Structures are given as C-alpha cells and as structure tokens.
Amino acid sequence: MSTNHEFLQQTATYGQIFSNNEDDERKAKTTLLANKIIDKEYTIAFAGHFSAGKSSTINALTGDDLLPSSPIP
C-alpha cells in the first residue's frame, strides 16, 4: 500500500507532466488533489440498493441522526 508521501510524489509527477503539456485543466485538478492529500482531507462515498441501510450506516458512524432513515421507504 502506498503512503501519503508516495502518493503525493506521484501526484506531483503527474502535475509536472500536465504542466509540460500545457494541460491547465488537469494540472489544476492535480493541484487540488495534492492539497487534499497534504490536508488529509478524504471523501467517502456510500452506494447501494434502495433501502439497503446507507443512511443508517452513516448515522451510526457519525453518532448522530444526520440523514433520515426508516424501515419503510
């Protein structure tokens, strides 16, 4: 498994490639990704079937009723 430092190095390499190719859009996205790595900012996504327990799981993880959940859709 890669460490954040290794991932940041890889991201910087890609950023340099995009910069060399004047690909400003991908360079900007790479910079945003690098900043998220540095700030240790992560995004977690939950996907699943209707009424599969996604909201209940998120509520349990946060310890708060952030999302509506019900056994009846």
N, C-alpha and C positions, 0 to 999 in steps of 0.2 A: 504494500500500500504506500502511496506517495505521501510525503509530509506536506504541510502547507508551504514550507520553504521551497521544496522541489516543484510544487505546483505553481508557485509564484515565479520561479525561474522559467518554467515552460511558458507561462503566460507572457512574460517579458520577451521571450524569444519570438513568440507569435506576434506580439505588438511591434517588434522591430521589423519583422517581415512585412507586416501590413503597412508600416510607415514607409519602408523602402519602395513598396509598390504603390504608394500614394492612395491607399485604400483607407480613407479617412473614417468611413462608417465603421468598419471592423476594428480599426485602431481605437476609436472612441469606446466601442463595446468592450474591447480588451482592457482598456484603462479602467472602466467601471468594474470589471471583474477583478482586476488586480486590487482595486481599492476595497472591494468586499472581502477579498482574502486577507488583506492587511488588517481590516477592522473586525475580522472574524464574524462577518455577517452571513448568515445562511438562510436559505429559503427551503422550506419543506412543503411538499405537495401531497395531498391525500386524494386518491382516486378509488372509485369502486362503484358497485351497482347501487341503484336506488334503495334506500333504507338498509344499507349494509353496515351502518354504525360509524360512519366517518365523523359526524358531528359529535356523537357520544365519545369517541376516542379523543378528539381534540379537547372536548370539555374535561375529560378525565386527566389528560396530560397537563392542562393548564390549572386544574383545580378550581375552575370557575365555569359557570354556565354561559359561555360566550356565544354559543350557537344553539338554535332551537333543536331539540331532539324529542322524538316521540315514537312509541311503538306503532302508532297509527299514522300513516303518511298524510 
